[in-house]
């Protein structure tokens, strides 16, 4: 019985150490999230068929509003495998604050993918949208 207890304690210590090493603090940013801070929200809730206003705020890693970013906005309806029938219109209202007009041509579950880039820094977000 004593041998079995030592074996179990050894096994627990091994897996505990393995989990601690494997689950340590990450040393760099997840490449899917990037280094910029991105906030995305629709003005209307719920979203409707037709034109909808999307607000996008972009900040640098220190939390300061970031001017002159390149934004890519892609509305997509995954269940049907298509995007919007109209181009997204985009305007930077003030430093780091953008308004976009996103068009949903039908009801259902949509996703709006937003990517902001400034030099080598970027951020990506996917906003789930239920169009009514």
TIMI-2910 file (N, C-alpha, C, CB; in pm, 1 decimal, decimal comma, always signed):
<rs>
+----------+----------+----------+----------+----------+----------+----------+----------+----------+----------+----------+----------+------+
!      n_x !      n_y !      n_z !     ca_x !     ca_y !     ca_z !      c_x !      c_y !      c_z !     cb_x !     cb_y !     cb_z ! resn !
+----------+----------+----------+----------+----------+----------+----------+----------+----------+----------+----------+----------+------+
!    +82,3 !   -118,6 !     +0,0 !     +0,0 !     +0,0 !     +0,0 !    +86,7 !   +125,0 !     +0,0 !    -93,6 !     -0,2 !   +119,8 !  Unk !
!   +198,8 !   +123,9 !    +72,1 !   +288,2 !   +238,0 !    +80,0 !   +350,3 !   +266,7 !    -55,9 !   +396,9 !   +213,7 !   +184,3 !  Unk !
!   +388,0 !   +160,4 !   -130,3 !   +444,4 !   +178,4 !   -263,9 !   +343,5 !   +246,6 !   -355,9 !   +487,5 !    +43,0 !   -323,2 !  Unk !
!   +221,0 !   +204,9 !   -347,5 !   +115,8 !   +261,4 !   -432,2 !    +93,8 !   +409,7 !   -400,7 !    -15,7 !   +183,2 !   -413,7 !  Unk !
!    +97,8 !   +447,9 !   -272,2 !    +81,0 !   +587,6 !   -231,4 !   +194,2 !   +673,2 !   -285,4 !    +74,6 !   +599,2 !    -78,5 !  Unk !
!   +317,7 !   +626,3 !   -275,8 !   +432,0 !   +700,9 !   -328,0 !   +419,7 !   +718,0 !   -478,9 !   +564,0 !   +629,8 !   -292,8 !  Unk !
!   +377,0 !   +612,2 !   -544,2 !   +360,1 !   +618,4 !   -691,0 !   +255,0 !   +722,7 !   -728,2 !   +319,2 !   +479,2 !   -747,6 !  Unk !
!   +144,0 !   +727,6 !   -655,1 !    +37,5 !   +823,8 !   -681,5 !    +85,4 !   +966,3 !   -653,8 !    -86,4 !   +791,6 !   -596,1 !  Unk !
!   +157,3 !   +986,4 !   -544,5 !   +210,3 !  +1119,3 !   -512,3 !   +307,3 !  +1163,4 !   -621,5 !   +281,1 !  +1119,0 !   -373,4 !  Unk !
!   +392,9 !  +1074,0 !   -666,2 !   +487,0 !  +1105,7 !   -774,0 !   +413,3 !  +1143,6 !   -902,2 !   +580,2 !   +986,4 !   -800,3 !  Unk !
!   +310,0 !  +1069,1 !   -934,5 !   +231,0 !  +1097,0 !  -1054,5 !   +161,3 !  +1232,5 !  -1043,7 !   +127,4 !   +985,8 !  -1077,6 !  Unk !
!   +105,3 !  +1262,4 !   -929,7 !    +38,7 !  +1391,4 !   -908,3 !   +139,5 !  +1504,8 !   -920,0 !    -30,7 !  +1395,3 !   -770,0 !  Unk !
!   +257,4 !  +1488,8 !   -860,2 !   +361,3 !  +1592,2 !   -869,0 !   +405,7 !  +1612,1 !  -1013,1 !   +482,2 !  +1555,3 !   -781,4 !  Unk !
!   +422,1 !  +1503,8 !  -1087,8 !   +465,2 !  +1513,0 !  -1227,9 !   +363,3 !  +1591,7 !  -1310,0 !   +484,9 !  +1372,0 !  -1288,4 !  Unk !
!   +235,9 !  +1554,9 !  -1300,2 !   +133,1 !  +1623,6 !  -1378,6 !   +110,6 !  +1766,3 !  -1330,3 !     +2,3 !  +1546,1 !  -1372,7 !  Unk !
!   +125,0 !  +1789,1 !  -1201,1 !   +114,1 !  +1925,7 !  -1149,6 !   +224,8 !  +2014,7 !  -1205,8 !   +119,5 !  +1925,6 !   -996,2 !  Unk !
!   +348,0 !  +1964,3 !  -1207,2 !   +460,2 !  +2040,9 !  -1263,0 !   +442,3 !  +2059,6 !  -1413,0 !   +594,6 !  +1970,4 !  -1233,8 !  Unk !
!   +396,5 !  +1958,1 !  -1481,1 !   +374,6 !  +1966,9 !  -1626,4 !   +269,0 !  +2072,6 !  -1658,3 !   +331,3 !  +1829,4 !  -1683,6 !  Unk !
!   +159,9 !  +2074,1 !  -1581,4 !    +53,8 !  +2172,6 !  -1604,3 !   +102,8 !  +2313,4 !  -1573,2 !    -69,6 !  +2139,8 !  -1518,9 !  Unk !
!   +184,2 !  +2328,4 !  -1468,4 !   +235,3 !  +2460,0 !  -1431,7 !   +327,2 !  +2514,9 !  -1540,6 !   +309,8 !  +2453,1 !  -1297,8 !  Unk !
!   +414,2 !  +2433,1 !  -1594,6 !   +504,6 !  +2476,4 !  -1701,4 !   +426,3 !  +2503,9 !  -1828,9 !   +613,4 !  +2370,2 !  -1727,5 !  Unk !
!   +331,5 !  +2417,1 !  -1862,6 !   +255,0 !  +2431,5 !  -1986,1 !   +154,0 !  +2544,5 !  -1982,5 !   +184,6 !  +2304,3 !  -2016,4 !  Unk !
!   +111,6 !  +2588,0 !  -1865,7 !     +8,0 !  +2689,9 !  -1854,6 !    +61,0 !  +2820,8 !  -1797,8 !   -104,8 !  +2639,3 !  -1768,3 !  Unk !
!   +187,6 !  +2846,0 !  -1815,8 !   +247,6 !  +2968,7 !  -1764,9 !   +191,5 !  +3092,3 !  -1833,5 !   +397,8 !  +2964,3 !  -1782,1 !  Unk !
!   +233,2 !  +3207,8 !  -1789,1 !   +189,8 !  +3334,9 !  -1845,8 !   +240,8 !  +3349,0 !  -1987,7 !   +237,9 !  +3452,2 !  -1759,9 !  Unk !
!   +155,2 !  +3385,3 !  -2082,6 !   +202,3 !  +3400,9 !  -2219,8 !   +300,9 !  +3516,7 !  -2229,0 !    +83,9 !  +3423,5 !  -2315,6 !  Unk !
!   +399,6 !  +3501,8 !  -2317,2 !   +502,5 !  +3604,2 !  -2328,9 !   +475,3 !  +3700,8 !  -2442,2 !   +636,7 !  +3540,2 !  -2348,4 !  Unk !
!   +383,6 !  +3669,3 !  -2533,1 !   +350,2 !  +3763,0 !  -2639,2 !   +201,2 !  +3757,1 !  -2669,5 !   +431,9 !  +3733,2 !  -2765,7 !  Unk !
!   +153,6 !  +3856,2 !  -2741,0 !    +11,5 !  +3870,0 !  -2770,6 !    -35,5 !  +3760,6 !  -2865,1 !    -17,3 !  +4007,1 !  -2830,7 !  Unk !
!   -157,4 !  +3712,8 !  -2842,5 !   -220,1 !  +3617,3 !  -2933,2 !   -227,4 !  +3680,8 !  -3071,8 !   -362,6 !  +3575,4 !  -2882,6 !  Unk !
!   -171,6 !  +3617,0 !  -3175,5 !   -169,4 !  +3678,6 !  -3308,0 !   -307,4 !  +3707,4 !  -3365,4 !    -95,2 !  +3590,8 !  -3402,1 !  Unk !
!   -412,2 !  +3644,1 !  -3316,3 !   -546,3 !  +3671,9 !  -3366,1 !   -601,0 !  +3802,6 !  -3308,9 !   -640,1 !  +3556,4 !  -3332,1 !  Unk !
!   -548,3 !  +3845,2 !  -3194,6 !   -598,3 !  +3966,7 !  -3132,6 !   -512,6 !  +4088,0 !  -3164,2 !   -606,8 !  +3948,3 !  -2984,1 !  Unk !
!   -384,9 !  +4069,8 !  -3191,4 !   -299,3 !  +4181,3 !  -3226,7 !   -264,0 !  +4269,1 !  -3108,6 !   -364,6 !  +4263,3 !  -3331,5 !  Unk !
!   -209,3 !  +4386,6 !  -3138,1 !   -160,2 !  +4475,6 !  -3034,3 !   -247,8 !  +4599,2 !  -3016,0 !    -19,7 !  +4517,6 !  -3066,0 !  Unk !
!   -339,6 !  +4626,3 !  -3107,7 !   -429,8 !  +4740,2 !  -3094,6 !   -553,5 !  +4699,2 !  -3015,8 !   -469,5 !  +4795,0 !  -3233,4 !  Unk !
!   -625,9 !  +4797,2 !  -2963,8 !   -751,7 !  +4772,4 !  -2894,1 !   -865,4 !  +4815,6 !  -2985,8 !   -757,4 !  +4848,2 !  -2756,9 !  Unk !
!   -962,7 !  +4729,3 !  -3004,3 !  -1069,5 !  +4752,4 !  -3100,7 !  -1204,8 !  +4730,4 !  -3033,7 !  -1053,7 !  +4659,7 !  -3223,7 !  Unk !
!  -1293,4 !  +4830,7 !  -3044,0 !  -1429,4 !  +4820,3 !  -2992,4 !  -1524,7 !  +4836,9 !  -3110,3 !  -1457,2 !  +4927,4 !  -2880,4 !  Unk !
!  -1620,1 !  +4744,2 !  -3123,1 !  -1712,7 !  +4743,5 !  -3236,0 !  -1854,4 !  +4727,0 !  -3182,1 !  -1677,6 !  +4629,6 !  -3337,7 !  Unk !
!  -1947,3 !  +4814,4 !  -3226,2 !  -2086,4 !  +4804,6 !  -3180,4 !  -2180,9 !  +4860,4 !  -3285,5 !  -2105,4 !  +4879,2 !  -3047,0 !  Unk !
!  -2293,9 !  +4795,1 !  -3302,5 !  -2399,4 !  +4846,9 !  -3389,9 !  -2480,4 !  +4950,6 !  -3314,0 !  -2491,3 !  +4732,3 !  -3441,2 !  Unk !
!  -2523,5 !  +5054,3 !  -3383,8 !  -2603,4 !  +5159,8 !  -3321,8 !  -2743,0 !  +5108,8 !  -3287,4 !  -2612,9 !  +5281,7 !  -3414,8 !  Unk !
!  -2805,2 !  +5036,3 !  -3379,1 !  -2941,0 !  +4984,8 !  -3357,8 !  -2936,7 !  +4846,2 !  -3293,7 !  -3018,5 !  +4979,1 !  -3491,4 !  Unk !
!  -3031,5 !  +4824,4 !  -3202,2 !  -3043,4 !  +4692,4 !  -3143,4 !  -3191,9 !  +4659,6 !  -3132,0 !  -2972,5 !  +4685,2 !  -3004,3 !  Unk !
!  -3240,4 !  +4559,6 !  -3198,6 !  -3166,0 !  +4468,6 !  -3285,7 !  -3136,9 !  +4533,0 !  -3422,0 !  -3244,3 !  +4337,7 !  -3304,8 !  Unk !
!  -3042,9 !  +4473,3 !  -3493,1 !  -3012,0 !  +4518,3 !  -3629,4 !  -3131,5 !  +4489,1 !  -3718,3 !  -2883,4 !  +4448,8 !  -3684,8 !  Unk !
!  -3144,4 !  +4568,1 !  -3824,9 !  -3259,5 !  +4551,1 !  -3914,7 !  -3211,1 !  +4523,0 !  -4057,0 !  -3350,3 !  +4677,4 !  -3912,4 !  Unk !
!  -3301,7 !  +4471,7 !  -4138,2 !  -3271,2 !  +4454,1 !  -4279,8 !  -3250,9 !  +4593,7 !  -4338,4 !  -3386,0 !  +4374,9 !  -4355,4 !  Unk !
!  -3144,1 !  +4610,2 !  -4415,2 !  -3110,9 !  +4739,5 !  -4473,3 !  -2983,1 !  +4794,5 !  -4414,4 !  -3224,1 !  +4837,8 !  -4452,6 !  Unk !
!  -2969,4 !  +4926,7 !  -4420,2 !  -2848,4 !  +4994,3 !  -4372,4 !  -2848,7 !  +5005,6 !  -4219,9 !  -2836,5 !  +5134,2 !  -4435,7 !  Unk !
!  -2734,2 !  +4977,8 !  -4158,6 !  -2715,8 !  +4987,9 !  -4014,2 !  -2583,8 !  +5059,8 !  -3988,1 !  -2717,7 !  +4846,4 !  -3946,3 !  Unk !
!  -2580,5 !  +5144,2 !  -3884,6 !  -2458,9 !  +5216,5 !  -3849,7 !  -2376,0 !  +5135,2 !  -3750,9 !  -2492,8 !  +5354,7 !  -3790,8 !  Unk !
!  -2248,4 !  +5120,6 !  -3783,6 !  -2152,7 !  +5048,6 !  -3700,3 !  -2052,2 !  +5150,0 !  -3646,4 !  -2080,8 !  +4934,1 !  -3780,9 !  Unk !
!  -2029,3 !  +5148,5 !  -3514,6 !  -1929,7 !  +5235,7 !  -3451,8 !  -1805,4 !  +5152,7 !  -3422,4 !  -1985,6 !  +5301,6 !  -3320,7 !  Unk !
!  -1688,8 !  +5205,5 !  -3460,9 !  -1561,7 !  +5137,4 !  -3437,7 !  -1467,5 !  +5235,8 !  -3369,4 !  -1500,0 !  +5083,5 !  -3571,7 !  Unk !
!  -1408,8 !  +5193,3 !  -3257,0 !  -1308,0 !  +5272,7 !  -3187,4 !  -1176,5 !  +5194,1 !  -3191,2 !  -1352,0 !  +5304,7 !  -3038,9 !  Unk !
!  -1068,7 !  +5263,1 !  -3227,5 !   -937,5 !  +5198,6 !  -3234,4 !   -842,4 !  +5274,1 !  -3141,7 !   -882,7 !  +5195,9 !  -3381,9 !  Unk !
!   -777,8 !  +5198,7 !  -3052,1 !   -680,3 !  +5255,8 !  -2959,3 !   -548,0 !  +5181,4 !  -2974,2 !   -731,8 !  +5248,4 !  -2812,2 !  Unk !
!   -438,7 !  +5249,3 !  -2938,8 !   -308,5 !  +5183,5 !  -2940,6 !   -295,5 !  +5096,3 !  -2816,1 !   -193,1 !  +5287,8 !  -2947,7 !  Unk !
!   -181,9 !  +5030,7 !  -2801,6 !   -160,5 !  +4938,2 !  -2689,7 !   -167,7 !  +5009,1 !  -2554,3 !    -25,3 !  +4868,9 !  -2704,4 !  Unk !
!   -142,3 !  +5141,1 !  -2551,6 !   -147,3 !  +5217,0 !  -2427,5 !   -286,2 !  +5275,7 !  -2399,6 !    -45,0 !  +5328,0 !  -2431,8 !  Unk !
!   -382,3 !  +5252,7 !  -2488,9 !   -519,0 !  +5298,1 !  -2467,4 !   -550,1 !  +5435,7 !  -2524,5 !   -547,5 !  +5298,9 !  -2323,1 !  Unk !
!   -461,1 !  +5492,1 !  -2605,3 !   -484,3 !  +5623,0 !  -2667,3 !   -554,2 !  +5603,8 !  -2802,1 !   -349,8 !  +5700,8 !  -2685,5 !  Unk !
!   -652,9 !  +5688,2 !  -2832,2 !   -722,4 !  +5680,1 !  -2960,9 !   -619,4 !  +5692,3 !  -3073,2 !   -831,9 !  +5791,6 !  -2973,2 !  Unk !
!   -634,7 !  +5611,1 !  -3176,3 !   -536,2 !  +5600,8 !  -3282,9 !   -594,2 !  +5652,2 !  -3413,5 !   -488,7 !  +5456,1 !  -3298,9 !  Unk !
!   -531,9 !  +5751,1 !  -3469,8 !   -578,7 !  +5816,8 !  -3591,1 !   -518,8 !  +5751,8 !  -3715,6 !   -543,9 !  +5965,6 !  -3587,5 !  Unk !
!   -596,2 !  +5755,1 !  -3825,6 !   -544,9 !  +5714,7 !  -3956,2 !   -522,2 !  +5565,8 !  -3974,4 !   -418,9 !  +5784,0 !  -3981,4 !  Unk !
!   -601,3 !  +5483,7 !  -3911,8 !   -588,5 !  +5338,2 !  -3927,2 !   -651,6 !  +5293,9 !  -4059,1 !   -655,0 !  +5264,0 !  -3807,9 !  Unk !
!   -607,2 !  +5181,1 !  -4107,6 !   -673,3 !  +5116,5 !  -4220,4 !   -774,1 !  +5018,9 !  -4159,3 !   -569,3 !  +5042,7 !  -4317,2 !  Unk !
!   -901,5 !  +5033,4 !  -4197,0 !  -1005,2 !  +4942,6 !  -4147,4 !  -1059,0 !  +4858,2 !  -4261,4 !  -1119,8 !  +5021,2 !  -4080,2 !  Unk !
!  -1080,6 !  +4731,7 !  -4232,6 !  -1146,8 !  +4640,8 !  -4325,1 !  -1269,4 !  +4586,5 !  -4251,6 !  -1049,9 !  +4524,0 !  -4373,3 !  Unk !
!  -1386,5 !  +4604,3 !  -4311,2 !  -1511,6 !  +4559,7 !  -4249,7 !  -1581,9 !  +4466,6 !  -4347,6 !  -1603,6 !  +4681,2 !  -4211,5 !  Unk !
!  -1609,1 !  +4343,1 !  -4302,6 !  -1668,0 !  +4241,5 !  -4390,4 !  -1790,7 !  +4178,7 !  -4326,1 !  -1564,7 !  +4132,8 !  -4423,9 !  Unk !
!  -1911,6 !  +4220,0 !  -4367,7 !  -2033,0 !  +4151,1 !  -4320,9 !  -2048,2 !  +4018,8 !  -4395,4 !  -2159,8 !  +4240,4 !  -4341,6 !  Unk !
!  -2088,0 !  +3915,8 !  -4322,4 !  -2096,9 !  +3782,4 !  -4380,8 !  -2212,2 !  +3706,3 !  -4315,5 !  -1962,9 !  +3705,1 !  -4363,4 !  Unk !
!  -2285,1 !  +3630,4 !  -4395,3 !  -2391,0 !  +3544,1 !  -4343,8 !  -2341,8 !  +3399,0 !  -4358,1 !  -2528,5 !  +3567,7 !  -4421,0 !  Unk !
!  -2280,0 !  +3343,8 !  -4252,8 !  -2216,5 !  +3212,4 !  -4262,1 !  -2309,0 !  +3099,2 !  -4307,0 !  -2158,8 !  +3177,3 !  -4130,3 !  Unk !
!  -2434,2 !  +3098,2 !  -4260,3 !  -2525,8 !  +2989,5 !  -4295,4 !  -2555,2 !  +2984,7 !  -4444,9 !  -2655,7 !  +3004,1 !  -4218,4 !  Unk !
!  -2549,6 !  +3099,5 !  -4511,5 !  -2579,3 !  +3105,4 !  -4655,0 !  -2453,2 !  +3118,9 !  -4739,0 !  -2672,8 !  +3221,4 !  -4684,5 !  Unk !
!  -2339,4 !  +3144,2 !  -4673,4 !  -2212,9 !  +3152,9 !  -4745,7 !  -2198,3 !  +3277,0 !  -4832,8 !  -2196,8 !  +3032,6 !  -4830,3 !  Unk !
!  -2259,0 !  +3388,7 !  -4792,2 !  -2245,6 !  +3509,9 !  -4873,0 !  -2224,8 !  +3631,8 !  -4784,1 !  -2369,4 !  +3529,5 !  -4961,8 !  Unk !
!  -2176,7 !  +3737,3 !  -4845,4 !  -2159,9 !  +3864,4 !  -4777,3 !  -2275,0 !  +3957,2 !  -4810,4 !  -2026,7 !  +3929,0 !  -4815,0 !  Unk !
!  -2251,3 !  +4084,8 !  -4789,0 !  -2352,5 !  +4186,4 !  -4814,7 !  -2359,6 !  +4216,3 !  -4964,6 !  -2321,9 !  +4315,2 !  -4734,7 !  Unk !
!  -2477,3 !  +4258,9 !  -5010,2 !  -2494,7 !  +4294,5 !  -5151,2 !  -2447,7 !  +4437,4 !  -5179,3 !  -2641,7 !  +4279,0 !  -5191,9 !  Unk !
!  -2412,0 !  +4512,3 !  -5072,6 !  -2363,8 !  +4649,8 !  -5089,3 !  -2230,6 !  +4667,2 !  -5018,5 !  -2466,8 !  +4751,4 !  -5035,2 !  Unk !
!  -2147,0 !  +4754,1 !  -5074,3 !  -2018,3 !  +4787,0 !  -5014,2 !  -2038,7 !  +4860,5 !  -4881,3 !  -1933,8 !  +4872,8 !  -5111,0 !  Unk !
!  -1950,3 !  +4837,4 !  -4787,9 !  -1950,7 !  +4910,1 !  -4661,3 !  -1894,6 !  +5049,8 !  -4687,8 !  -1866,9 !  +4834,5 !  -4550,9 !  Unk !
!  -1963,5 !  +5152,8 !  -4637,7 !  -1909,6 !  +5288,9 !  -4645,1 !  -1851,3 !  +5321,8 !  -4508,5 !  -2020,4 !  +5393,8 !  -4687,2 !  Unk !
!  -1738,8 !  +5392,6 !  -4509,1 !  -1663,3 !  +5414,7 !  -4387,1 !  -1615,1 !  +5558,5 !  -4379,3 !  -1545,2 !  +5318,7 !  -4379,1 !  Unk !
!  -1623,5 !  +5616,1 !  -4258,1 !  -1576,5 !  +5752,5 !  -4238,5 !  -1515,7 !  +5764,1 !  -4099,1 !  -1692,1 !  +5855,1 !  -4257,5 !  Unk !
!  -1395,8 !  +5824,6 !  -4091,0 !  -1335,2 !  +5851,4 !  -3960,7 !  -1390,3 !  +5984,5 !  -3911,2 !  -1177,7 !  +5853,9 !  -3968,9 !  Unk !
!  -1475,2 !  +5979,8 !  -3808,0 !  -1542,1 !  +6098,9 !  -3755,2 !  -1444,9 !  +6186,2 !  -3675,9 !  -1660,7 !  +6058,5 !  -3666,6 !  Unk !
!  -1363,8 !  +6123,0 !  -3596,0 !  -1261,3 !  +6191,6 !  -3518,0 !  -1152,1 !  +6089,9 !  -3488,7 !  -1320,0 !  +6253,3 !  -3385,1 !  Unk !
!  -1046,3 !  +6133,4 !  -3426,3 !   -930,3 !  +6048,3 !  -3400,6 !   -970,6 !  +5912,8 !  -3340,9 !   -833,3 !  +6119,7 !  -3306,7 !  Unk !
!   -952,5 !  +5805,8 !  -3420,2 !   -978,8 !  +5670,3 !  -3373,8 !  -1124,3 !  +5629,3 !  -3366,3 !   -920,3 !  +5653,7 !  -3242,9 !  Unk !
!  -1217,8 !  +5717,2 !  -3407,8 !  -1360,8 !  +5685,9 !  -3400,7 !  -1416,6 !  +5686,1 !  -3542,8 !  -1437,7 !  +5788,8 !  -3309,5 !  Unk !
!  -1462,8 !  +5569,8 !  -3586,2 !  -1513,4 !  +5551,1 !  -3721,4 !  -1661,9 !  +5517,9 !  -3718,3 !  -1435,3 !  +5440,6 !  -3793,5 !  Unk !
!  -1732,5 !  +5562,8 !  -3820,8 !  -1870,7 !  +5521,1 !  -3846,3 !  -1869,6 !  +5446,2 !  -3978,9 !  -1970,8 !  +5645,0 !  -3849,7 !  Unk !
!  -1938,3 !  +5335,1 !  -3982,3 !  -1951,3 !  +5259,2 !  -4106,4 !  -2098,0 !  +5229,9 !  -4129,3 !  -1868,3 !  +5127,6 !  -4101,9 !  Unk !
!  -2137,8 !  +5226,5 !  -4255,7 !  -2273,1 !  +5183,9 !  -4289,1 !  -2261,5 !  +5042,1 !  -4343,4 !  -2342,0 !  +5281,4 !  -4393,4 !  Unk !
!  -2325,5 !  +4949,8 !  -4271,8 !  -2322,9 !  +4808,1 !  -4307,1 !  -2462,9 !  +4769,6 !  -4352,1 !  -2274,9 !  +4718,9 !  -4186,7 !  Unk !
!  -2471,9 !  +4699,4 !  -4463,3 !  -2601,4 !  +4663,8 !  -4521,2 !  -2625,7 !  +4513,2 !  -4506,7 !  -2608,0 !  +4705,9 !  -4670,6 !  Unk !
!  -2740,7 !  +4478,7 !  -4447,5 !  -2784,3 !  +4339,0 !  -4436,3 !  -2907,9 !  +4322,8 !  -4524,3 !  -2815,0 !  +4298,8 !  -4285,9 !  Unk !
!  -2902,4 !  +4239,6 !  -4626,1 !  -3013,9 !  +4228,5 !  -4719,7 !  -3120,7 !  +4127,8 !  -4677,0 !  -2961,7 !  +4190,6 !  -4854,4 !  Unk !
!  -3098,4 !  +4056,4 !  -4566,1 !  -3200,2 !  +3962,1 !  -4521,2 !  -3187,8 !  +3937,4 !  -4371,2 !  -3188,7 !  +3829,7 !  -4598,2 !  Unk !
!  -3295,8 !  +3885,7 !  -4312,6 !  -3297,5 !  +3849,9 !  -4170,8 !  -3211,2 !  +3727,3 !  -4148,0 !  -3441,7 !  +3824,4 !  -4121,7 !  Unk !
!  -3165,6 !  +3712,5 !  -4023,4 !  -3090,7 !  +3593,8 !  -3985,0 !  -2960,8 !  +3626,6 !  -3914,1 !  -3062,0 !  +3510,6 !  -4105,7 !  Unk !
!  -2879,8 !  +3522,6 !  -3895,6 !  -2752,6 !  +3536,0 !  -3824,2 !  -2641,9 !  +3581,6 !  -3920,0 !  -2713,8 !  +3401,8 !  -3756,9 !  Unk !
!  -2581,0 !  +3693,3 !  -3886,6 !  -2470,6 !  +3751,7 !  -3962,1 !  -2349,0 !  +3764,3 !  -3870,7 !  -2510,3 !  +3890,5 !  -4021,1 !  Unk !
!  -2233,4 !  +3784,4 !  -3931,3 !  -2110,8 !  +3820,4 !  -3861,0 !  -2051,7 !  +3941,0 !  -3931,7 !  -2009,0 !  +3701,0 !  -3856,7 !  Unk !
!  -2000,9 !  +4034,3 !  -3853,5 !  -1929,4 !  +4147,7 !  -3910,9 !  -1785,5 !  +4137,5 !  -3861,5 !  -1995,8 !  +4286,3 !  -3871,0 !  Unk !
!  -1693,8 !  +4110,2 !  -3954,2 !  -1552,4 !  +4099,2 !  -3919,4 !  -1486,8 !  +4234,0 !  -3943,0 !  -1481,7 !  +3987,3 !  -4002,2 !  Unk !
!  -1414,2 !  +4280,6 !  -3840,8 !  -1348,2 !  +4410,5 !  -3847,8 !  -1199,8 !  +4389,9 !  -3819,5 !  -1411,6 !  +4512,3 !  -3746,8 !  Unk !
!  -1116,7 !  +4448,7 !  -3905,0 !   -971,1 !  +4445,1 !  -3885,5 !   -918,9 !  +4588,0 !  -3895,8 !   -900,7 !  +4351,2 !  -3991,3 !  Unk !
!   -842,4 !  +4629,6 !  -3795,7 !   -777,6 !  +4760,2 !  -3794,4 !   -627,4 !  +4738,8 !  -3804,3 !   -814,7 !  +4841,0 !  -3665,9 !  Unk !
!   -561,8 !  +4820,2 !  -3887,3 !   -416,6 !  +4810,5 !  -3904,3 !   -354,4 !  +4949,0 !  -3900,4 !   -381,4 !  +4739,5 !  -4036,8 !  Unk !
!   -239,9 !  +4957,6 !  -3837,9 !   -158,5 !  +5079,8 !  -3838,2 !    -13,6 !  +5032,5 !  -3830,9 !   -195,8 !  +5178,6 !  -3716,7 !  Unk !
!    +56,8 !  +5041,2 !  -3943,8 !   +192,5 !  +4987,4 !  -3949,8 !   +187,1 !  +4837,2 !  -3929,4 !   +284,2 !  +5054,1 !  -3843,8 !  Unk !
!   +268,6 !  +4786,4 !  -3837,7 !   +269,0 !  +4642,1 !  -3810,8 !   +171,9 !  +4604,9 !  -3698,7 !   +410,0 !  +4595,8 !  -3774,5 !  Unk !
!   +106,6 !  +4703,0 !  -3638,4 !     +9,3 !  +4676,8 !  -3532,0 !   -128,3 !  +4651,4 !  -3592,6 !     +3,3 !  +4795,4 !  -3432,1 !  Unk !
!   -206,3 !  +4564,8 !  -3529,5 !   -340,2 !  +4534,5 !  -3579,8 !   -429,4 !  +4482,8 !  -3467,8 !   -333,0 !  +4431,7 !  -3693,6 !  Unk !
!   -557,0 !  +4473,7 !  -3497,8 !   -655,2 !  +4409,7 !  -3410,3 !   -766,3 !  +4355,2 !  -3498,4 !   -711,5 !  +4509,9 !  -3302,6 !  Unk !
!   -828,2 !  +4245,8 !  -3455,5 !   -939,4 !  +4184,6 !  -3528,2 !  -1051,3 !  +4151,4 !  -3430,7 !   -893,2 !  +4057,4 !  -3603,8 !  Unk !
!  -1173,4 !  +4174,1 !  -3472,9 !  -1292,1 !  +4137,7 !  -3394,2 !  -1397,7 !  +4083,9 !  -3488,8 !  -1347,1 !  +4260,0 !  -3313,1 !  Unk !
!  -1477,7 !  +3991,3 !  -3439,0 !  -1594,4 !  +3942,8 !  -3512,2 !  -1716,9 !  +3969,5 !  -3425,7 !  -1581,3 !  +3789,7 !  -3547,8 !  Unk !
!  -1809,1 !  +4048,2 !  -3480,2 !  -1931,1 !  +4084,2 !  -3408,5 !  -2046,5 !  +3997,3 !  -3460,4 !  -1963,5 !  +4236,7 !  -3425,6 !  Unk !
!  -2105,0 !  +3912,3 !  -3376,9 !  -2223,0 !  +3835,3 !  -3418,5 !  -2344,7 !  +3929,2 !  -3421,1 !  -2248,1 !  +3713,1 !  -3321,5 !  Unk !
!  -2425,3 !  +3918,5 !  -3525,0 !  -2540,9 !  +4007,0 !  -3541,7 !  -2663,0 !  +3921,3 !  -3577,9 !  -2513,6 !  +4116,1 !  -3652,2 !  Unk !
!  -2773,5 !  +3942,2 !  -3506,0 !  -2899,6 !  +3876,6 !  -3538,2 !  -2988,9 !  +3981,8 !  -3602,7 !  -2967,4 !  +3813,0 !  -3410,0 !  Unk !
!  -3003,4 !  +3975,8 !  -3733,1 !  -3081,5 !  +4075,6 !  -3807,3 !  -3228,2 !  +4038,0 !  -3799,5 !  -3034,8 !  +4085,5 !  -3956,2 !  Unk !
!  -3311,6 !  +4134,2 !  -3757,7 !  -3456,3 !  +4113,0 !  -3740,4 !  -3533,6 !  +4170,1 !  -3857,2 !  -3505,5 !  +4176,4 !  -3609,7 !  Unk !
+----------+----------+----------+----------+----------+----------+----------+----------+----------+----------+----------+----------+------+
</rs>
